[in-house]
Amino acid sequence: QTEGSIAIEFISGRDTYNYKYNLLEDNRNKLALRMLSKNAEAEMLLCNGDNSCPHPVFKKYFQYYRVPDYGDRWVMAAFALSSTSLYRGNADFSIYKQPYFHSKKAQAEAIKLGVTCLNLWMYFIHKLNVAVKVCDDGENDITSWEQALALYTGSFDRTNEAPEISQKKGEGRMLHAMADSLCMEFKTCHGKDGISGPSMVSSRIFKLFLQGQKHLKERECTAAREIKNSMEGVMVIPLLQGLQIHTYQRSIDLTNKDITNLQREEDEAKSAAYAASVLPLLHACSPKDAQNLYGMLKVGSSDMFDLKVFGRVKTILERHYGCMGVTCQDIGVLYNPSTKQYLDGVPSCKEHSLLSEIKEEKFVVRGILVGVFLLIILLICTFKRDNQHFSNMFYYCVKRRDYSDQEQDEIPLTRIKNKWIV
């Protein structure tokens, strides 16, 4: 038997409830971690015909994987040691059946991080969007906002202090614990030394949560939406940090004689899982760079890892920090909390904003010139055809584009016979 009490904050005040139940008989599995992804089609894509769906973050993941339950497909394939069935970013876990794999730890890491970084991460974002949508609809209900915070902290986080003053790291296996475990590796923790206390990510999430809660209670929907957008940006930070640290570990594994095969396998699985969570965001910025990153980090990639490979990964990510809504200061640089030194061979973070602006200006000029040239060709082509209306020129002069083209990303969402047609 388990008993205790819980205090719940309502708009009208604070009430305390006593409870007593049997752990083995009275618990009900109302929402399984798998269902966070399995329900994505109904809750995040279709939404009963709601025009506000899909929300911008989920749309990037759907446009990349082309299925709404991409997280579940990743996790279940890892369980079954089989291949995923995705449009992009597939993972072949059957390699873990090979005799040279020494344990099931790589498989376990792929499953755990898949649940956390794909299923749980997106459902947290989803609940924030639902809360703002409820506000827009004129309802005075902040349940979804508070559910999002519960998803972030998890039930194993036993800190009783108020979020805004807590100086303890998150416990358990949820997003809070993940962010707080990574901050030490980048010297981005909340403590003065950069390696103690909770992560800056968690501190910012809790602070923004309280601000958003206040706005929602007062029906200030526009302000709440701005807070929600900020929280979405903050949540990208641990994904990029996790990808970098495990790509770095993987890059030094082959040259470090003290590293066991077990550790090498774990690092490969972790870097692949974090990559799966970042690739849709990167693809929205640069499909080419996303494809290059996938080739280097996918499950079972044959690349011989060294620091040069890690450098290429790091450069690709930093090139698009601005597009993904983060900065070098947000991410930090790989740091060894034991020696209190930044890791050897890891260059400092470089902002690419100025370089990108210069390149973009060049591309704009070139684009205008190419556009003028093509327009001239199209006009010539059109007027050479007698009795053909000007509006048909694209049909006669240029091959019509098919939605099956892999390079097309802004696609209509059509479902036929339980299959997504894109």
WOJOUR-V502128 format. One record per residue. SS is DSSP state (A for helix, B for strand, O for the rest). BURIAL is + if it has 16 or more other C-alpha atoms within 10 Angstrom, else -. D_LAST is the distance of its C-alpha to the last C-alpha in Angstrom with 1 decimal. Layout:
# WOJOUR-V502128
ss=SS burial=BURIAL d_last=D_LAST
ss=SS burial=BURIAL d_last=D_LAST
This chain:
# WOJOUR-V502128
ss=O burial=- d_last=52.5
ss=B burial=- d_last=51.0
ss=B burial=- d_last=52.1
ss=B burial=- d_last=51.9
ss=B burial=- d_last=50.9
ss=B burial=- d_last=48.0
ss=B burial=- d_last=48.2
ss=B burial=- d_last=45.5
ss=B burial=- d_last=45.2
ss=B burial=- d_last=44.8
ss=O burial=- d_last=45.0
ss=O burial=- d_last=48.4
ss=B burial=- d_last=49.6
ss=B burial=- d_last=49.6
ss=B burial=- d_last=50.3
ss=B burial=- d_last=51.1
ss=B burial=- d_last=50.3
ss=B burial=- d_last=52.0
ss=B burial=- d_last=50.2
ss=B burial=- d_last=51.2
ss=B burial=- d_last=49.1
ss=O burial=- d_last=48.9
ss=O burial=- d_last=46.2
ss=O burial=- d_last=45.8
ss=O burial=- d_last=45.9
ss=O burial=- d_last=44.7
ss=O burial=- d_last=41.5
ss=O burial=- d_last=38.3
ss=O burial=- d_last=34.9
ss=O burial=- d_last=33.2
ss=O burial=- d_last=30.3
ss=O burial=- d_last=29.5
ss=O burial=- d_last=27.8
ss=O burial=+ d_last=25.1
ss=A burial=- d_last=24.3
ss=A burial=+ d_last=23.5
ss=A burial=+ d_last=20.2
ss=A burial=+ d_last=19.9
ss=O burial=- d_last=20.3
ss=A burial=+ d_last=17.6
ss=A burial=- d_last=15.1
ss=A burial=- d_last=18.0
ss=A burial=+ d_last=19.8
ss=A burial=+ d_last=17.5
ss=A burial=+ d_last=14.1
ss=A burial=+ d_last=15.3
ss=A burial=- d_last=19.0
ss=A burial=- d_last=20.3
ss=A burial=- d_last=18.7
ss=O burial=- d_last=20.2
ss=O burial=- d_last=19.0
ss=O burial=- d_last=20.0
ss=O burial=+ d_last=17.1
ss=O burial=+ d_last=15.4
ss=O burial=- d_last=18.3
ss=A burial=- d_last=17.9
ss=A burial=+ d_last=18.6
ss=A burial=+ d_last=16.2
ss=A burial=+ d_last=13.4
ss=A burial=+ d_last=14.2
ss=A burial=+ d_last=14.0
ss=A burial=+ d_last=10.8
ss=A burial=+ d_last=9.2
ss=A burial=+ d_last=11.2
ss=A burial=+ d_last=11.0
ss=O burial=+ d_last=7.6
ss=O burial=+ d_last=10.0
ss=O burial=+ d_last=12.7
ss=O burial=+ d_last=15.6
ss=A burial=+ d_last=15.4
ss=A burial=+ d_last=19.2
ss=A burial=+ d_last=20.2
ss=A burial=+ d_last=18.5
ss=A burial=+ d_last=20.4
ss=A burial=+ d_last=23.7
ss=A burial=+ d_last=23.7
ss=A burial=+ d_last=23.0
ss=A burial=+ d_last=25.9
ss=A burial=- d_last=28.1
ss=A burial=- d_last=27.5
ss=O burial=+ d_last=27.7
ss=O burial=+ d_last=24.6
ss=B burial=+ d_last=21.3
ss=O burial=+ d_last=18.3
ss=O burial=+ d_last=14.9
ss=O burial=+ d_last=12.6
ss=O burial=- d_last=10.0
ss=O burial=+ d_last=12.8
ss=O burial=+ d_last=16.4
ss=O burial=+ d_last=17.4
ss=O burial=+ d_last=21.0
ss=B burial=+ d_last=23.3
ss=A burial=+ d_last=26.1
ss=A burial=+ d_last=27.8
ss=A burial=- d_last=29.9
ss=A burial=+ d_last=31.8
ss=A burial=- d_last=33.3
ss=O burial=- d_last=35.1
ss=O burial=- d_last=38.9
ss=O burial=- d_last=39.0
ss=O burial=- d_last=37.3
ss=O burial=- d_last=40.3
ss=O burial=- d_last=39.0
ss=O burial=- d_last=36.2
ss=A burial=+ d_last=36.2
ss=A burial=+ d_last=33.2
ss=A burial=+ d_last=31.3
ss=A burial=+ d_last=32.7
ss=A burial=+ d_last=31.8
ss=A burial=+ d_last=28.1
ss=A burial=+ d_last=28.1
ss=A burial=+ d_last=30.2
ss=A burial=+ d_last=28.3
ss=A burial=+ d_last=24.9
ss=A burial=+ d_last=26.2
ss=A burial=+ d_last=27.7
ss=A burial=+ d_last=25.3
ss=A burial=+ d_last=22.0
ss=A burial=+ d_last=22.8
ss=A burial=+ d_last=25.9
ss=A burial=+ d_last=25.1
ss=A burial=+ d_last=22.0
ss=A burial=+ d_last=23.8
ss=A burial=+ d_last=26.6
ss=A burial=+ d_last=24.5
ss=A burial=+ d_last=23.0
ss=A burial=+ d_last=26.6
ss=A burial=+ d_last=27.7
ss=A burial=+ d_last=25.1
ss=A burial=+ d_last=26.0
ss=A burial=+ d_last=29.7
ss=A burial=+ d_last=29.2
ss=A burial=+ d_last=27.2
ss=A burial=+ d_last=30.1
ss=A burial=+ d_last=32.5
ss=A burial=+ d_last=30.6
ss=O burial=- d_last=31.0
ss=O burial=- d_last=34.7
ss=O burial=- d_last=35.2
ss=O burial=- d_last=37.7
ss=O burial=+ d_last=36.1
ss=O burial=+ d_last=35.4
ss=A burial=- d_last=34.7
ss=A burial=+ d_last=31.1
ss=A burial=+ d_last=32.6
ss=A burial=+ d_last=35.2
ss=A burial=- d_last=32.9
ss=A burial=+ d_last=31.0
ss=A burial=+ d_last=34.3
ss=A burial=- d_last=35.1
ss=A burial=+ d_last=31.9
ss=A burial=+ d_last=32.9
ss=A burial=+ d_last=36.4
ss=O burial=+ d_last=36.3
ss=O burial=- d_last=39.2
ss=O burial=- d_last=41.1
ss=O burial=+ d_last=41.6
ss=O burial=- d_last=45.2
ss=O burial=- d_last=46.1
ss=O burial=- d_last=48.0
ss=O burial=- d_last=48.3
ss=O burial=- d_last=46.4
ss=O burial=+ d_last=43.2
ss=O burial=- d_last=44.5
ss=O burial=- d_last=47.7
ss=O burial=+ d_last=46.7
ss=O burial=+ d_last=47.6
ss=O burial=+ d_last=46.4
ss=O burial=+ d_last=43.4
ss=O burial=+ d_last=40.7
ss=O burial=+ d_last=41.3
ss=O burial=- d_last=39.1
ss=O burial=+ d_last=35.6
ss=O burial=+ d_last=33.5
ss=A burial=+ d_last=32.2
ss=A burial=+ d_last=35.7
ss=A burial=+ d_last=37.2
ss=A burial=+ d_last=34.5
ss=A burial=+ d_last=35.0
ss=A burial=+ d_last=38.8
ss=A burial=+ d_last=39.0
ss=A burial=+ d_last=37.1
ss=A burial=+ d_last=39.2
ss=O burial=+ d_last=42.3
ss=O burial=+ d_last=40.5
ss=O burial=+ d_last=39.8
ss=O burial=+ d_last=42.9
ss=O burial=+ d_last=40.9
ss=B burial=+ d_last=42.6
ss=O burial=+ d_last=44.4
ss=O burial=- d_last=47.9
ss=O burial=- d_last=50.1
ss=O burial=- d_last=49.8
ss=O burial=+ d_last=46.0
ss=O burial=+ d_last=45.9
ss=O burial=+ d_last=47.4
ss=O burial=+ d_last=46.2
ss=O burial=+ d_last=42.7
ss=B burial=+ d_last=39.9
ss=A burial=+ d_last=39.5
ss=A burial=+ d_last=35.9
ss=A burial=+ d_last=37.4
ss=A burial=+ d_last=40.1
ss=A burial=+ d_last=37.7
ss=A burial=+ d_last=35.4
ss=A burial=+ d_last=38.5
ss=A burial=+ d_last=39.9
ss=A burial=+ d_last=36.7
ss=A burial=+ d_last=36.4
ss=A burial=+ d_last=39.9
ss=A burial=- d_last=39.3
ss=A burial=+ d_last=36.1
ss=A burial=+ d_last=37.9
ss=A burial=- d_last=40.7
ss=A burial=+ d_last=38.5
ss=A burial=+ d_last=36.7
ss=A burial=+ d_last=40.1
ss=O burial=- d_last=41.2
ss=O burial=+ d_last=38.1
ss=O burial=+ d_last=37.4
ss=A burial=+ d_last=33.7
ss=A burial=- d_last=33.0
ss=A burial=+ d_last=35.1
ss=A burial=+ d_last=33.4
ss=A burial=+ d_last=30.0
ss=A burial=- d_last=31.5
ss=A burial=+ d_last=32.8
ss=A burial=+ d_last=29.5
ss=A burial=+ d_last=27.8
ss=A burial=- d_last=30.7
ss=A burial=+ d_last=30.3
ss=A burial=+ d_last=26.7
ss=A burial=- d_last=27.9
ss=A burial=+ d_last=30.8
ss=A burial=+ d_last=28.6
ss=A burial=+ d_last=27.0
ss=A burial=+ d_last=30.5
ss=A burial=+ d_last=31.1
ss=A burial=+ d_last=27.8
ss=A burial=+ d_last=28.8
ss=A burial=+ d_last=32.3
ss=A burial=+ d_last=31.5
ss=A burial=+ d_last=29.3
ss=A burial=+ d_last=32.2
ss=A burial=+ d_last=35.1
ss=A burial=+ d_last=33.6
ss=A burial=+ d_last=32.5
ss=A burial=+ d_last=36.1
ss=A burial=+ d_last=37.5
ss=A burial=+ d_last=35.5
ss=A burial=+ d_last=36.7
ss=A burial=+ d_last=40.4
ss=A burial=+ d_last=40.3
ss=O burial=+ d_last=41.0
ss=O burial=- d_last=44.0
ss=O burial=- d_last=45.5
ss=O burial=- d_last=47.7
ss=O burial=- d_last=48.1
ss=O burial=- d_last=44.5
ss=O burial=- d_last=44.0
ss=A burial=+ d_last=41.2
ss=A burial=- d_last=40.2
ss=A burial=+ d_last=39.7
ss=A burial=+ d_last=37.7
ss=A burial=+ d_last=35.3
ss=A burial=+ d_last=34.9
ss=A burial=+ d_last=34.3
ss=A burial=+ d_last=31.5
ss=A burial=+ d_last=29.8
ss=A burial=+ d_last=30.3
ss=A burial=+ d_last=29.0
ss=A burial=+ d_last=25.8
ss=A burial=+ d_last=25.3
ss=A burial=+ d_last=25.9
ss=A burial=+ d_last=23.7
ss=A burial=+ d_last=20.8
ss=A burial=+ d_last=21.5
ss=A burial=+ d_last=21.9
ss=A burial=+ d_last=19.1
ss=A burial=+ d_last=16.4
ss=A burial=+ d_last=19.2
ss=A burial=+ d_last=20.2
ss=A burial=+ d_last=16.8
ss=A burial=+ d_last=16.7
ss=A burial=+ d_last=20.1
ss=O burial=+ d_last=19.7
ss=A burial=+ d_last=17.0
ss=A burial=- d_last=19.8
ss=A burial=+ d_last=22.2
ss=A burial=+ d_last=19.7
ss=A burial=- d_last=19.2
ss=A burial=- d_last=23.0
ss=A burial=+ d_last=23.7
ss=A burial=+ d_last=21.5
ss=A burial=- d_last=23.4
ss=A burial=+ d_last=26.7
ss=A burial=+ d_last=26.1
ss=O burial=+ d_last=23.9
ss=O burial=+ d_last=25.7
ss=O burial=+ d_last=28.2
ss=O burial=- d_last=27.8
ss=O burial=- d_last=30.7
ss=O burial=- d_last=31.7
ss=O burial=- d_last=35.3
ss=O burial=+ d_last=35.3
ss=O burial=+ d_last=38.0
ss=A burial=+ d_last=38.4
ss=A burial=- d_last=37.0
ss=A burial=+ d_last=33.6
ss=A burial=+ d_last=33.9
ss=A burial=+ d_last=34.9
ss=A burial=- d_last=31.8
ss=A burial=+ d_last=29.6
ss=A burial=+ d_last=31.8
ss=A burial=+ d_last=31.6
ss=A burial=+ d_last=27.8
ss=A burial=+ d_last=27.7
ss=A burial=+ d_last=30.6
ss=A burial=+ d_last=29.1
ss=O burial=+ d_last=26.4
ss=A burial=+ d_last=28.6
ss=A burial=+ d_last=28.8
ss=A burial=- d_last=25.0
ss=A burial=+ d_last=24.7
ss=O burial=+ d_last=27.6
ss=O burial=+ d_last=30.4
ss=O burial=+ d_last=33.6
ss=A burial=- d_last=35.7
ss=A burial=- d_last=38.2
ss=A burial=+ d_last=35.7
ss=A burial=+ d_last=34.8
ss=O burial=+ d_last=38.3
ss=O burial=+ d_last=39.4
ss=O burial=+ d_last=39.9
ss=B burial=+ d_last=43.3
ss=B burial=+ d_last=45.6
ss=O burial=+ d_last=47.2
ss=O burial=- d_last=49.9
ss=O burial=- d_last=51.3
ss=O burial=- d_last=50.2
ss=B burial=- d_last=49.0
ss=B burial=+ d_last=45.7
ss=O burial=+ d_last=44.4
ss=O burial=- d_last=45.7
ss=O burial=- d_last=43.3
ss=O burial=+ d_last=40.8
ss=O burial=- d_last=40.8
ss=O burial=- d_last=40.8
ss=O burial=+ d_last=37.6
ss=O burial=- d_last=37.0
ss=O burial=+ d_last=35.4
ss=O burial=+ d_last=33.3
ss=A burial=- d_last=33.2
ss=A burial=- d_last=35.8
ss=A burial=- d_last=34.5
ss=A burial=- d_last=31.0
ss=A burial=- d_last=32.4
ss=A burial=- d_last=34.4
ss=A burial=- d_last=31.4
ss=A burial=- d_last=29.3
ss=A burial=- d_last=32.1
ss=A burial=- d_last=32.3
ss=A burial=- d_last=28.6
ss=A burial=- d_last=28.9
ss=A burial=- d_last=31.9
ss=A burial=- d_last=30.3
ss=A burial=- d_last=27.2
ss=A burial=- d_last=29.5
ss=A burial=- d_last=31.4
ss=A burial=- d_last=28.4
ss=A burial=- d_last=27.1
ss=A burial=- d_last=30.5
ss=A burial=- d_last=30.8
ss=A burial=- d_last=27.5
ss=A burial=- d_last=28.4
ss=A burial=- d_last=31.8
ss=A burial=- d_last=30.2
ss=A burial=+ d_last=27.9
ss=A burial=- d_last=31.0
ss=A burial=- d_last=33.1
ss=A burial=- d_last=30.5
ss=A burial=+ d_last=30.1
ss=A burial=- d_last=33.8
ss=O burial=- d_last=34.6
ss=O burial=- d_last=33.0
ss=O burial=- d_last=35.4
ss=O burial=- d_last=34.3
ss=O burial=- d_last=30.8
ss=O burial=- d_last=29.8
ss=A burial=- d_last=29.0
ss=A burial=- d_last=25.7
ss=A burial=- d_last=24.5
ss=A burial=+ d_last=25.1
ss=A burial=- d_last=21.6
ss=A burial=- d_last=20.9
ss=A burial=- d_last=24.1
ss=A burial=- d_last=24.4
ss=O burial=- d_last=21.0
ss=O burial=- d_last=18.3
ss=O burial=- d_last=15.4
ss=O burial=- d_last=12.3
ss=O burial=- d_last=9.3
ss=O burial=- d_last=5.7
ss=O burial=- d_last=6.2
ss=O burial=- d_last=8.9
ss=O burial=- d_last=9.4
ss=O burial=- d_last=11.5
ss=O burial=- d_last=9.2
ss=O burial=+ d_last=9.2
ss=O burial=- d_last=9.6
ss=O burial=- d_last=6.3
ss=O burial=- d_last=6.8
ss=O burial=- d_last=6.5
ss=B burial=- d_last=6.9
ss=B burial=- d_last=8.7
ss=B burial=- d_last=10.4
ss=O burial=- d_last=13.3
ss=O burial=- d_last=12.8
ss=B burial=- d_last=9.5
ss=B burial=- d_last=6.3
ss=B burial=- d_last=3.8
ss=O burial=+ d_last=0.0
